[in-house]
């Protein structure tokens, strides 16, 4: 084994070696270094950040897009304060807009912007659905206020969390019954039901009544963020967060090296060695503790252990740059309002059920559901001076119910067909095709890119393209033990990626919790 690749390290033994420089690994590195530990971060790619990065994907166009992860909800303010991060988020003025056609007339549901009650009444003809909406989300907000603070504490037991929630109706609808039960009991309008259900399906392939409650777990994480459930825009793009984290880790003394791929972890429970590959050479570095900011599948492979059950992503991610926002068929809403929040497409309750059933049967959904938002309306800083002066806008689309299995036989052709069908669903609510609004790059090509689950698996090594690394877990201690939800069978090896208990999303929570476990807190 050649040690040539490790000559740039300051030492041969570290208190902690962190495998992976995604945002959770950087959070862990910063906490451990600030606690006086010697820390080395090994990142396979040529840059840190993992899925939380900003890039200029369109040649010759000065626009930095959050290429993969794109909104922030689960990042505790305490982590930002603890690490002294120069990072902020902005609230969106509108929560969501969902276009619809009623009695042959283009209309829609606008939530936020001071028009929520009015919009509900115009869509449904009464105040009933609005009252139900207020009661439903009043209950989830109360749960959020009580559950969110526990994410950076040692894991509670199920009973302790239930007592903390203190609302048996909320507990039943979120933790015991499929979320579809509460949605169907509380709401009658199909469109309103669909808007509620979408939070249970982001990155999760499930039906509203799935008995596994995987949809409930997804819903829970989407409504507790920050203690409010708000999804905010990262100022400067998602890369601003991971750049700030890398800076905080380095300033505290952590060493970060890119282009170094960990290929094996050897441990006796007290001391460990991480073998890595860099520039076609292998090297090794010793550590007292190893924190793995990667999927459970990667962790198992590094340890030479059996792999956990396979994971499967189910989303389409599309990034666009527009010359201008498209006109809407619903003239009661300004496009700047409609696209500043989450713009729901083909996400009625019945449409979501049909799309799930078709995908589960091995077919692309006939009406692919998706949601869109415009980062640059809330944070124009992601645009350079020239595109900003010309009125350009970014557009991010996230499609649902497209599991990785659908792409295995013909990845590129399937992705292209899905993109075409998804944009057609959007066009049905526009007064002009979205493609007519696309900006062009320096070679005259439309500024649009799409990523399937298989693309994310290839580019980021997300297992099956699963954005959470595996199905989310309820935030309580289970029979496998572990004080922080990051522990493994090896006392000095910890999982600090999204696959940890209370992982998933751009939160930094697994990184914080793994650091606390490593520090013995």
N, C-alpha and C positions, 0 to 999 in steps of 0.2 A: 504493500500500500504506500503510495506516495503522499508525503505531507506537504508537497510544494504549494498546494492551493491554500494552505492555512498560514503561510508566512506573513500574510497581511494582518492576521489577528494579533492582538496585543498580548495574548496569553494562551496557554495550552489547555487550561482548565477554567471553566466559568461556573459561577453559582447557578446560572440558568442559561440554557440555550433554547431559543424559541425557533421552532420550525415553521416558517411562513410569516411573511410581512404584510398580511392583510390588516384591516383596522383593529381586529381583536388582538392579534399578535403585538401590534404597536402599543395598544393600551397596556397590555401586560408588561411589555418592555419598559414603558415609561414608569409604571408604578414600582416595578422591582428595582430599577436603577435609582429612582428617587429614595428608595428605602436602603440604599447603599450596597445593593447586590451588583456583582459583575454580570453583565448581560450581553449575549451575542444573538442577533437575529439573522437567520439564514433564509434568504428569499430566492426562490427558483427563477422568477422572471427578472427582467432587467430593471424593474421599478417596483416600489412598494405600493401597497394600496389594495391589492387583490381585486375584488369586484366593486370597491368603492373608489373609483378613479374618474378623473376628468380627462378627456382627450379631444383632439381636433380631428375628427374622423373623415372630414371632407377636404380633399387636397386644395390648398390655396385659399381656404376660407377661414377667417379668424373667428371661430366660434368653438368654445370649449363645452362639450356636452358631458353630462354624467352618463357614461356609456352603459353601465349595467345597473347598479343600485342608483336610485334617483331621488328618494324622499327620506326624511328623517322623522321618526316618532319615538323610537325606543331608547334613544341615547339619553341617559340621565344627565341632568344639568350638573349633578355632583361630580361626574367624571370630568366634564369640561372645566369646572372650577378646580378640582384637585390637581389636574395636570397643567393648569394655567394656559389653556389652549386659546389661541387667537382664532376663534371660530364662532360663527353665529348662524342662526336660522331666521327666516321670515315667515310670518303667518300668511296664508293665502286668503284673499278677501272673499273668495267663494269656496265652499266645500265641494260642491258637485253640481253638475248640470246633466240631465238625462233627457235627450230628445225623444219625442213620441209623436204618433199620429193618432188623433182622436176625431172620429166623425169626419174623416177625410181632411182634417186640418192639422197643419204642423204646429206642435206645441211642445211642452217639456216641463220638467221639474227642476227648479233652481233652488238649491239649498245654500243659504248664506247671502251675503250682499244686501241684507236688509229686506229681502223679498220672499223669505221662506214661507211664511203663513199665506201670503197672497198667492204664491205659486202653487202651493198644495190645494188651495181652494179652487183656483182656475183649472187645475188638472182633474181633480176628483169631484168637484161640485159641492163639497161640504167642508166642514172643519174637522171631521172625525179623524181622518188619517194624520192630520197635523198634530192633533192632541195625542194620538197614539204614538207618533214619532217622538214628541217631547217626553212622554212618559217612559218610553223604551230607552232612549238615550240618556235620560236623567238617571235611570237605574244603572246603565253601563258606566256612566261617569262616576257614580258613587263607588262602583266596584273598582274602577281605575284608580281612584284616589287612595283606596285601601290596599290594592294589590301591587301597584307599580313600585312603591318603595321597597317591597320585599325582594325585588329582583337583584339587588346588590347586598342582600343580607344572607346569612346562612339559610339553607332551604328549610321552610316550614314543613310540618307534616300536613297531610290532607285535612285532618281535623283542625289544626291550628289555622290554616288558611280559611277554612269554612267559618270559623269563629270570627276571624278578622273581617271577612266579607259581611257577615252579620245580616244578611238578607236572604231568606230561604227561597223566595221567588227567583231572585237573581241567580242564586247558586244552582237551582234546578235548571234554569234555562241555559246557563253557560257551561255547567260542569256535569250535568247528569242526563239531560235529554238532548237529542239532536236539535240544533239551533232552528231547523225548519219548523219544529213544533211551535216555538214561541213566535216566529215570524208569521205563521199562518193563523195563530190565535189572535195576534195583536193587529195585523194589517189585513185589509181586504183587497186593495188595489194591486194588480199584478206588477206594475212598474215600481211601485213603492217597495213591495216585497223584494224585488230583484235588487234594488239599490242597497237594501239592508244586507242581503245575502252576499253581495260581492266581497265584503270584508272577510268572509269565511273561505274565500276561494283564491285569494292572491297566492300564487305559487303552490296551490294545494288542489289536487285533482280529487274531487269528492262531490257527492250529492248532498243536498240539504238535510237528508235523513240518514246519512251514513251511520250505521250503528257503532263504528269505531270512535266516533266523535272527533276525528281528525279535523273536520271543518270547524268544530267548536274551539279547538285549540288555536287554529288559525285566527278565528274571529276574536278570541280573547286577546291575542297579541296585537291585533289591529285596533282594538278599542281602549287599551289601557295605557298606551304610550304617553309619557310625560304626566300621567295622572289625569289626562284630559281626553286622550284618543286623537288629538290633532296630528295631522301629517304635514310637516313643514318643509320649506324649501331651503337647502343649504346654500348660504351665500358664497358665491364663487364656484359653485358646483361641488359635487361629492369629493373631488380631489382636494378641495380646500381642507376638508377634515383630515384626510389621511396625510397630507403634507404637514399639517399642524401637529399631528400625532408623531410623525417621524421626527420632526424638529424637537418636540418635547422629549422624546426618548433619547435622542442624541445629546441634547443639552444636559440631560441628567447623567450622561456617561455611558449609555448603551451603545454598542457597536452594531451597525447594520450593514450587511453585505448582500448585494444582489448577484444574480447569476450563479448562485450556489444552491444546488438541489439536494436536499436530504434524501438518502436512499436506504438508510438502515439505522435503527436505534437498538443498541445493545445495553441492557441494564440488569443489575443484580438487586435492584430495589433501593440501593443506597448511592451507588455511583453509576454513571451512564456514559456512553460514547455515541456520538452522532457521526455517522459516516456520510459524506456528501460528495457530489460530483460538481466540478467547476472546470470549464475549459478543457473538457475531455480527460481530466485527471481526477483521481479520487484522493480525498483527504479525510481526516477525522479530527474531532475536537471532543474533549471530555467535559462533562457537566455533572454537577450535583443534582440538578433537576432539569427535566426537559418538558417544555410546554409546546404542544402541537396545535398550531393554528391551521388546521386542515380538516378534512372530513373524517368521520369514523372509519371509512374504507381505507383512506390513506394511512391513518394511524395504525390500523391492523396490519397493513402491508409493511410498514416500517418496522413493526415489531415481529413480523413473521408469524402472525397469528391468524386464525380463521376470520374471514371477512364477515361483517354484519349483514343483515338482509339488504338486498339492493334498494337503492333509492331511485325515484323517477320524478324529474321535473315535468311541468305541464304548461309552459308559457312561451309566448312569442314576444320578443323585445324588439321594438322598432324605434330608431332615432331618425328624425327628420329636421331639416332646416328649410324654413319657408321664406319666400319673398314678402309674403303678407299672410295674415290669417284668412281662411276662406269665409265666404258669406254663408249664413245659415238659412234654411228654409223657415225656421221659426224666427220671424222678424221681431218678436217681443223681447228677444235677448241679444245684447251686443256680443259679437264673437269674443271680445276681450274679457267679458264676464264668463262666457261659457267655457273658454279654454283655460282660464286662470285657475279653476278648480279641476276636479276629476270629471272628465267628459265621458259618460258611460255610453257604450255602443252595444246593441243587441244583448242587453243585460236585464231584460224583464225576467221575472221569476220563471215563467214557462219557457222562455228562450234558454235560460241557463240550464234548466232540467233537460231540454231537448239536446243541447250541445253536449252535455255530459253523457247522455245515453248514446249519442252517435259516436263520440270518441271512445267510450268504453266498449263499443261494438267494433272498434277498429277502423272507424271512418273519420275523416276530417269533418268538423261541424259544418253544416250547411250555412249557418249564420254565425260565424265565429264571434264570440263575445270579446270585448276589449275595453280598455279605458285609457284615456289620453289626458295629458296636461301640458301646459306651456310654461317651462321654467323661466324663460326670459321676461314674461309679463311681471313676475314677482321679483326677479333678480336680473336686471339687464346687464350686470357685470360680466356674464358669461359670453357676451357678444363683444367683439372688437369694435373699434371706432367706425370702421367702414360699414360692416353689416348693420350696426346699430343705426348709423345715419340713414341707411337705405330702408329702415323699417323691418328688417328681418326678424323672424321669431323662431325659436326652437319648438319642437313638438316631440314628445315622448309617448309611445304607445306600448301598452302592456296587455297582451292577449291571454285569455284563459282557456282551459279545457283542451289543451293540445299536448297530450303526454308524449314523452320521448319515443315510445314504441311506434308511434305513427310515422316517424321520420327514418327509422332504421333501414328500410329497404331502398329508399331514394331520397337521401337527406336534402340535397339542394333543390330538386324538383318539387318536393313536398313543401319545403319552406317557401318557395316562390309562389306555389299555388295557394298556400295559406295566406301569404301576404296580399295577394290579389283579391282573395275573397274577403279578407278583413277590411281592406281599404274600400271595397264595394259597399260593405255595411256602413262605413262612415259616410261615403258619398251619398247614401240614401237620405241623409239628413242635411246635406249641404246644397247650396245653390250653384255650386261649381265643383268639378272634380278636385280632390286634394292634390292630385299630380300636377294640375295647372298652377298650383301655388308654390311648388317646390323651387328652391334656389338651385343654381347649378354650380358645380365646382370648377376649378381652373381648366379642366379638360372638357367642360360642357356637359358633364354627367349630372343627373338629378341627385340632390343631396338627400339620400335615403339609404339606410342600412337596416338589415333584419338579422336577428339572432334566434335560432331555435334552441331547444334544450341540448341538442347534440353539439351545437356550436359552443355553448357554455361549458359543456363537458370537455371539449377539446381545448378551449382557450384558457379556462380557469380551473379545470379538473374538478368541477362540481359533479358529484356522482349522479349520473343520469340527467345532468343539467338542473338538479334540484337546488333552488336558490337558498334553501334552509339546510342543505346537506342531508337532511332526512326529515321525516315528519316531526312537527313540533310536539313538545311534551308539555303536559300541565306543569305549572311551576311549584311542584311540591316534591318532597323526598319520596323515593320509591324503595322497593325491597332490595335493590342493588346497593343501597347505602351511598355514602358520600355526603359530606357536610355542605359542599358548595355546588355539587352537580357537575363537577369537572374531573372527578377522580377516575382513575383506571385501576386495573388489577395490580399495577406496579406503583408502589408508594411514591416514587420520584418521577413519574410520568403523568402529566396532566393534559386534558383536552381543552384547548381554549378557543376552539372554533365554533361555528354556528350549530354544530351537532351536539354541543353540550346542552344539559338541561338549562332552560331559559336562554337558549341561543336563538339565532335567526334574526334577520333584519340588521340594519346598521345601528347597533346598540352599544358595542363595547362591553356589554355585560359579561359575556364569557371571559373576555380578557381581564376585566377587573376581578372576577371571581376566581380565576385561575391564579392571579397574582396573590390574592388574599390566601388561597390554599397553600401556595408555595411559601408564603411568609408565616404560615402556621397560625393564621388568625381565625 
